[in-house]
Each structure stands twice: as structure tokens, then as C-alpha cells.
Amino acid sequence: MRAVVQRVSRAGVAVAGGPARTISRGLVVLLGVTHADTAAEADWLARKAAALRIFPDDEGKMNRSVTELGGEALVVSQFTLHGDARKGARPSFLAAARPEQARPLYEHFVRALETVVGRPVVTGEFGADMLVEIHNDGPVTLLLDTAERS
């Protein structure tokens, strides 16, 4: 499971021309699922993302998590995070899990993140074309990959 985690001042996602689902200060998590992923990886990743000390404390140092901040979270499924563009100009997405495997893990991750942050998480719509607006604060962007955890 792979996630791009961004600290944002605000963000939103619109699905099929509908109204934007928005958050204010918090995290945007772009989430990709691969074939080997399990609920255990989703749980670990949710805890890790929520615990990242990437928000400033009173002295301006990155020393607070989204949970400590009481911030919000937006999660968007993004199979392209497992794209392989090493050969040619057209990426291969063979490493991305099929929707029937990826959707339940995506939903599990969202529920796990809600539990950790203690509030509802805003989401896009799995498998849909979406317009995502991200106001990256800092900018602060981290790549988390369960295959690389220790």
C-alpha cells in the first residue's frame, strides 16, 4: 500500500461534476493498493499517517500530528501510485490491485484513519474520475509505502 500524504491548508474533491467535498487544515492522503496488501497494512498506514509530526507547534517547528491539531483528512483512491513508467512512454498499472481487492482495503483504510483521528474522514469516490484541489501547506509532502516499513 502506498500513500502520498500532504499537509494542507484546505482541499477538496469533486466527483462527476457534483459539489466539492472539502476539508480545512489537515491531511490529504492519495492512496494506492497493490496485490500483496492486507488490512494489517491499511491499519499500519492509517496509524502512521495520523501520527506524522508535520504540523507546526507554537514555536513553528514541525512537531504536531493531525490528531494533536484536531485537523481533518481527505482520502482519495489513486491506483496510478503503483504505475511503472520505467519502460516506454505508457505506464503499466499491473502492480495496482484490481478494484474487487482494492476497494475493501481502501474502505478499511478510511475507517482505520477515522478511528485514529477521532473524526469522520472526507473521501472521493473509489474508481471515479475526480477533480482534486489541494492547497499544499509548506509544501509538505511525504511518500509512505508499507513495503518499506521497518
N, C-alpha and C positions, 0 to 999 in steps of 0.2 A: 504494500500500500504506500502510496506516495502522496505527499501534500505540499503545496506551496502555501505558506502561511504569511499573510501580510498584516501589518499593523495599519489600521485605517482611521481616518477622522470621520468618514462616512462611506457607505457603499450601498449598492442596490442591484437587484436583478429583475429583469422583466422577461416574462415568458409569453410568446405568441402575441405580442402587441398589447398584453394586459398591463394593469397597473404595476408599478415597481414595488417590490418587496424590499424594504430598506432597513438599515441599521445606522446608528450613530457610532461613536467611538468604540472600537473593539477590533475583532479579527475577521478577516476573510480567509477561508480555507478552500482552496481548489483541490479536490480530492480525486485521485485515480486509483483504481483497483486492478490488481493483476491476478493471475490464475492461482497462485500459491497462498493468497491472503485468506485469513480466517478472522473470526470475531475477536480472538486474542490480539491480533494486530490492530484491529479497529479500536479496541479498548486502550491499548498502549498509546496509540497515536492521539486519541482524544485527550488522555491524561497529559501527554507531552505538550500538545498544542496549548492546552489551557494553563499549563504551568510555566510556559516560556516567560521569562522576565524581560519583556521588551517594551514596557511602558515606563515613562519617567516617574521617578519618585519626586519628593519635594525639592531635591537638590538638582533635578534634571538628569539624573543617572538612570539608565535602563535597569530598573530594579523591581518592577511590579508586574504581576501577571494580569491577564484579562479578568481572572477571578477576583483578585485583590482590588482591581479597579472597579468591578461591578459593570464591566463592559459587555457589549453584545457580540454575537457571532453570526456570520453568514457562511453557509457551506454550499458549494456548487460542485456537482459531479463533473469530472473532466477526464475522459478516457485518453485524451491526447497527451497527458502527462507520461504515459507509457509508450509514446511514439518513438520509433527508432529511425533516425534520419542519417545513419552512417553511410548508407549506400544510396546513390541516385538522388533525385530531387523530390520523390514522392515518399513520405514517411510510411513505415509499416506499423500497424497497430496490433500485430499478433500477440504482443505481450499483455495487452489490455484484456481484462476478463470480459466474457460475454455478459450481456445485460441480465440474464437469469441468475448469474452468480454475483455480479457486481451490485445490482440494486439492493438485495438484502444486506450486503455489507456496508453499502453507503448509508442505508437507513439505520443500521446498527451503530455506525459511527456517529450519526446525528444524535441518536438517543443517548449514547455514551457521553458526548460532548455536553448535551443538555444537563445530564446528571452532574458532571464535573463543574460546570459554570453556574449551575443552580438557577437557570432560566431557560425559556424557550429559545431555540436557535432558528433563525430565518434560513430558508433554503430556496434553491432554484427548483426546477422540475427535472428529475432524472431522465436523461435521454432526449430532452427537448433542446431546440435551438433557443438560446437565451442571449440577451444583451446584458452584460455585466458592467457596472460602473464602479470603479474602485478609486477612492481617494487615498492613496498610499501615504501614510504619515511617516515622514522621516527622510527618505523612504526606508522602511524596514521590511525586508522580505527574506524568509528562510525556507529552505527545502528540507523536509523531513521524509525519510524513507525507512520503512520498517525493515527492509533488507539490510540496512546499515546500522541498526541499533546494536548496542553492546550491553 
